[in-house]
């Protein structure tokens, strides 16, 4: 990616941190980013990543705009978005909680940990709290089976998580849910 495109992403992402960007504000930024990929193939995934970094998710209007500008069928764009779990078409929380339900984690209490999070923050898997603090997701294996059950909150890995300690765990992320 060109330095110009990186600086656009950095500048606008900083703006996003200070206050939320609206979908309409993203179009000219995306156009600049896509222009940086005009001479290269394989632009779709980096452009989708940039759009999600700017807005936090990928609404239909953004996907249609990307499809038109990159001259890629809309069905292909949505296919890529639905295939990769990194992408989301709904707003995500500031903190993404991923509970591992791979075999080791499941056997060692991962299901109970997931149920505890659902009760504590009041949402189901695939949902985001109203204040957009937390999103809840399920993972299948984080490669830490000996430390099961495992929970990831953003990039932080928490091992041997117990349902009774979830409130304490969330307090590290500003979650004082009852």
The 8 nearest C-alpha neighbors of each residue, nearest first, counted from 0:
[[1, 4, 2, 5, 35, 36, 3, 45],
 [0, 2, 3, 4, 5, 35, 36, 6],
 [1, 3, 5, 4, 6, 0, 7, 35],
 [4, 2, 6, 1, 5, 7, 35, 0],
 [3, 5, 7, 1, 32, 6, 2, 35],
 [6, 4, 2, 8, 7, 3, 9, 1],
 [5, 7, 9, 3, 8, 4, 10, 2],
 [8, 6, 4, 10, 5, 9, 11, 3],
 [7, 9, 5, 11, 6, 10, 12, 4],
 [10, 8, 6, 12, 7, 11, 5, 13],
 [11, 9, 7, 13, 8, 12, 6, 14],
 [10, 12, 14, 13, 8, 9, 7, 15],
 [13, 11, 15, 9, 14, 53, 10, 8],
 [14, 12, 16, 11, 10, 15, 9, 17],
 [13, 15, 11, 12, 17, 16, 18, 10],
 [16, 14, 12, 19, 18, 13, 17, 20],
 [17, 15, 13, 14, 18, 12, 19, 11],
 [18, 16, 14, 15, 13, 19, 12, 20],
 [19, 17, 15, 16, 14, 20, 13, 21],
 [18, 20, 15, 21, 16, 17, 54, 14],
 [19, 21, 15, 24, 54, 18, 22, 25],
 [20, 22, 24, 23, 19, 25, 54, 15],
 [21, 23, 25, 24, 20, 26, 61, 54],
 [24, 22, 25, 21, 26, 20, 27, 61],
 [25, 23, 21, 22, 26, 20, 27, 28],
 [24, 26, 28, 22, 23, 27, 29, 21],
 [25, 27, 29, 28, 24, 23, 30, 22],
 [28, 26, 30, 29, 25, 31, 24, 23],
 [29, 27, 25, 31, 30, 26, 32, 7],
 [30, 28, 32, 26, 31, 27, 33, 25],
 [29, 31, 27, 33, 28, 32, 34, 26],
 [32, 30, 34, 28, 29, 33, 27, 35],
 [31, 33, 29, 35, 34, 4, 30, 28],
 [34, 32, 30, 36, 35, 31, 29, 37],
 [33, 35, 31, 37, 36, 32, 30, 29],
 [34, 36, 33, 32, 37, 4, 1, 31],
 [35, 37, 33, 34, 39, 38, 42, 32],
 [36, 38, 34, 35, 39, 33, 40, 42],
 [39, 37, 36, 40, 35, 34, 42, 33],
 [40, 38, 36, 37, 41, 42, 35, 0],
 [39, 41, 42, 38, 36, 37, 43, 69],
 [40, 42, 43, 39, 44, 45, 36, 46],
 [41, 43, 40, 45, 44, 46, 36, 39],
 [42, 44, 46, 45, 41, 47, 76, 69],
 [43, 45, 47, 46, 42, 48, 41, 79],
 [46, 44, 48, 47, 42, 43, 49, 41],
 [47, 45, 49, 43, 48, 44, 42, 50],
 [48, 46, 44, 50, 49, 45, 43, 51],
 [49, 47, 45, 51, 46, 50, 52, 44],
 [48, 50, 52, 46, 47, 51, 45, 53],
 [51, 49, 47, 53, 52, 48, 46, 54],
 [50, 52, 56, 55, 48, 54, 53, 49],
 [53, 51, 49, 50, 55, 54, 48, 12],
 [54, 52, 50, 51, 12, 55, 49, 15],
 [53, 55, 51, 56, 52, 50, 20, 57],
 [54, 56, 51, 52, 53, 90, 91, 57],
 [57, 55, 51, 87, 90, 88, 54, 89],
 [58, 56, 88, 51, 87, 61, 59, 62],
 [59, 57, 88, 61, 60, 56, 62, 89],
 [58, 60, 62, 61, 63, 57, 88, 64],
 [61, 59, 63, 62, 58, 64, 22, 57],
 [60, 62, 64, 59, 63, 58, 57, 65],
 [63, 61, 59, 65, 64, 60, 66, 58],
 [64, 62, 66, 60, 61, 65, 59, 67],
 [63, 65, 61, 67, 66, 62, 68, 60],
 [66, 64, 62, 68, 63, 67, 69, 61],
 [65, 67, 71, 63, 73, 64, 69, 70],
 [66, 68, 70, 64, 65, 69, 63, 71],
 [67, 69, 65, 70, 66, 64, 33, 30],
 [70, 68, 71, 66, 67, 65, 33, 43],
 [71, 69, 67, 68, 66, 72, 65, 73],
 [70, 72, 66, 69, 73, 67, 75, 76],
 [73, 71, 75, 74, 66, 76, 70, 67],
 [72, 74, 76, 66, 75, 77, 63, 71],
 [75, 73, 77, 72, 76, 78, 71, 79],
 [74, 76, 78, 72, 73, 77, 79, 71],
 [75, 77, 73, 79, 78, 74, 80, 66],
 [78, 76, 80, 74, 79, 75, 81, 73],
 [79, 77, 75, 81, 76, 80, 74, 82],
 [78, 80, 82, 76, 77, 81, 75, 83],
 [81, 79, 77, 78, 82, 86, 83, 76],
 [80, 82, 78, 79, 83, 77, 84, 86],
 [83, 81, 79, 80, 78, 84, 77, 86],
 [84, 82, 85, 80, 81, 86, 79, 78],
 [83, 85, 86, 82, 81, 87, 80, 79],
 [86, 84, 83, 87, 80, 48, 82, 81],
 [87, 85, 84, 80, 83, 88, 56, 81],
 [86, 88, 56, 89, 57, 85, 90, 80],
 [87, 89, 57, 58, 56, 90, 86, 59],
 [90, 88, 87, 56, 91, 58, 57, 126],
 [91, 89, 56, 55, 92, 88, 87, 127],
 [92, 90, 134, 127, 89, 55, 131, 56],
 [91, 93, 131, 133, 132, 134, 94, 127],
 [92, 94, 132, 133, 131, 95, 91, 134],
 [95, 93, 133, 92, 153, 132, 152, 96],
 [96, 94, 134, 153, 152, 133, 92, 135],
 [95, 97, 152, 135, 151, 134, 136, 94],
 [98, 96, 136, 151, 137, 150, 138, 135],
 [97, 99, 150, 137, 138, 113, 100, 136],
 [100, 98, 138, 139, 101, 149, 137, 140],
 [99, 101, 105, 139, 104, 109, 138, 98],
 [100, 102, 139, 140, 104, 99, 103, 105],
 [101, 103, 105, 104, 106, 100, 140, 139],
 [104, 102, 106, 105, 144, 101, 107, 147],
 [103, 105, 148, 147, 109, 107, 100, 101],
 [104, 106, 109, 100, 102, 108, 107, 103],
 [107, 105, 103, 104, 108, 102, 109, 110],
 [108, 106, 104, 105, 148, 109, 103, 147],
 [107, 109, 111, 105, 110, 106, 148, 104],
 [108, 110, 105, 104, 112, 148, 111, 100],
 [109, 111, 113, 112, 108, 105, 114, 100],
 [112, 110, 114, 108, 113, 109, 115, 162],
 [113, 111, 162, 109, 115, 110, 114, 116],
 [114, 112, 110, 116, 115, 111, 109, 98],
 [113, 115, 111, 117, 112, 116, 110, 118],
 [116, 114, 112, 118, 113, 117, 162, 119],
 [115, 117, 119, 113, 118, 114, 120, 112],
 [118, 116, 114, 122, 121, 115, 123, 119],
 [117, 119, 121, 115, 116, 120, 114, 122],
 [120, 118, 116, 117, 121, 115, 176, 177],
 [119, 121, 117, 118, 122, 116, 176, 128],
 [122, 120, 118, 117, 119, 123, 128, 116],
 [123, 121, 117, 120, 126, 128, 127, 124],
 [124, 122, 117, 126, 125, 135, 121, 127],
 [123, 125, 135, 136, 126, 122, 137, 117],
 [126, 124, 136, 135, 123, 134, 127, 137],
 [125, 127, 124, 123, 134, 122, 135, 128],
 [128, 126, 134, 133, 92, 91, 131, 129],
 [127, 129, 131, 130, 133, 132, 134, 122],
 [130, 128, 131, 127, 132, 133, 92, 122],
 [129, 131, 132, 128, 92, 133, 127, 93],
 [132, 130, 92, 128, 129, 133, 127, 93],
 [131, 133, 92, 93, 130, 94, 128, 134],
 [134, 132, 92, 94, 128, 127, 131, 95],
 [135, 133, 127, 95, 92, 126, 91, 96],
 [134, 136, 96, 124, 125, 126, 95, 97],
 [137, 135, 97, 124, 125, 96, 98, 134],
 [138, 136, 98, 97, 99, 100, 139, 124],
 [137, 139, 99, 98, 140, 97, 100, 136],
 [138, 140, 101, 100, 99, 137, 141, 102],
 [141, 139, 101, 142, 99, 138, 100, 143],
 [140, 142, 143, 99, 139, 138, 144, 149],
 [143, 141, 140, 144, 145, 146, 101, 149],
 [142, 144, 146, 145, 141, 147, 149, 140],
 [145, 143, 147, 146, 103, 142, 104, 141],
 [144, 146, 143, 147, 103, 148, 142, 104],
 [147, 145, 158, 144, 143, 159, 148, 149],
 [148, 146, 104, 149, 159, 144, 145, 158],
 [147, 149, 104, 159, 109, 160, 107, 108],
 [148, 150, 158, 147, 157, 99, 159, 160],
 [151, 149, 98, 157, 97, 156, 99, 152],
 [152, 150, 156, 97, 155, 96, 153, 157],
 [151, 153, 96, 155, 95, 154, 94, 97],
 [152, 154, 95, 155, 94, 151, 96, 97],
 [153, 155, 152, 151, 156, 95, 94, 96],
 [156, 154, 152, 151, 153, 157, 150, 96],
 [157, 155, 151, 150, 154, 158, 152, 149],
 [158, 156, 150, 149, 151, 155, 160, 159],
 [157, 159, 149, 146, 160, 147, 148, 156],
 [160, 158, 148, 147, 146, 149, 161, 157],
 [159, 161, 158, 148, 149, 157, 162, 150],
 [160, 162, 163, 164, 112, 159, 165, 108],
 [161, 163, 112, 164, 165, 115, 111, 160],
 [162, 164, 161, 165, 166, 115, 167, 160],
 [165, 163, 167, 162, 161, 166, 168, 160],
 [166, 164, 168, 167, 162, 163, 169, 161],
 [167, 165, 169, 168, 164, 170, 175, 176],
 [166, 168, 170, 164, 165, 169, 171, 175],
 [167, 169, 165, 166, 170, 171, 164, 172],
 [170, 168, 174, 166, 171, 172, 167, 165],
 [169, 171, 174, 173, 167, 172, 168, 175],
 [172, 170, 169, 173, 168, 167, 174, 175],
 [173, 171, 170, 169, 174, 94, 168, 175],
 [172, 174, 170, 171, 175, 169, 132, 176],
 [175, 173, 170, 169, 176, 172, 171, 166],
 [174, 176, 170, 173, 177, 169, 166, 167],
 [177, 175, 174, 120, 119, 166, 169, 170],
 [176, 175, 119, 166, 120, 174, 118, 121]]
